[in-house]
Amino acid sequence: MESKISYEPLFETMKEQGISTYKLFKSGINSATYYRIKEGKHVNLDTILRLCIIMDCKIEDIIEVVTDADR
């Protein structure tokens, strides 16, 4: 069974909190990193931590592990 990281919770949390990509950019998340997330590519844990701090949320509000069984 294959697993992958999904950033879908990040986009849901952004929508719920009314946080725009512009706010993320102004808070120190650079556009290249954001587009890596958007494309489902890996980012480092420091980035995940910064997102949690910016959005005052938990890691599970940013990422989740998705397995073949979940799809």
Buried (B, 14 or more C-beta within 10 A) or exposed (E): EEEEBBBEBBEEBBEEBEBEEEBBEEEEBEEEBBEBBEEEEEBEEEBBEBBBEBBEBEEEBBBBEBEEEEE
